[in-house]
Amino acid sequence: MAKLSRCIEIEAPVEKVFDFATDIGKFWTSWPEEIAVRDVELKPDGVGTSARLFTHFLAIHMEGTMEYTEFVPNERIVAKTHFVGESPTWVFTFEPTDGGTKMTAEGEWHVKVPAVGKRLEGMMVKGHEEGLESLLATVKSRVEAEVTATV
């Protein structure tokens, strides 16, 4: 198992940041790679919210799925992704701070391939570092812009 964790301070109430992450279509298109999100199914209690994801890696078309498997309002979302060769679990937590919200994202990979699994997990983590930092920066920018627009 390999993990990647990053956090960011967002100048917006926890409820606003969490609501943004609840909308799987808005949230997952915040990745720096071009990701198309289709077939979005939002569930009232959050668990089971899902979508199909489409992207490209080295000019190869990739399709996958995303599902929210745990959902604690204004506190935590656990999302499971499935792409060929990669199925990380993402945990997003939301904590109130004096100036707004601390959002933490943690990805976890398990590659069950003897002899090379650990090395592949490390490569997955390394390959997502910049993207996760960009995702958090984009979420910050988009949420703060929404809050400013409603004031």
Beta strands, then each sheet from edge to edge (+ up, - down):
strand 1: 2-10
strand 2: 36-41
strand 3: 50-57
strand 4: 60-72
strand 5: 76-82
strand 6: 89-97
strand 7: 100-109
sheet 1: 1+ 7- 6+ 5- 4+ 3- 2+
end
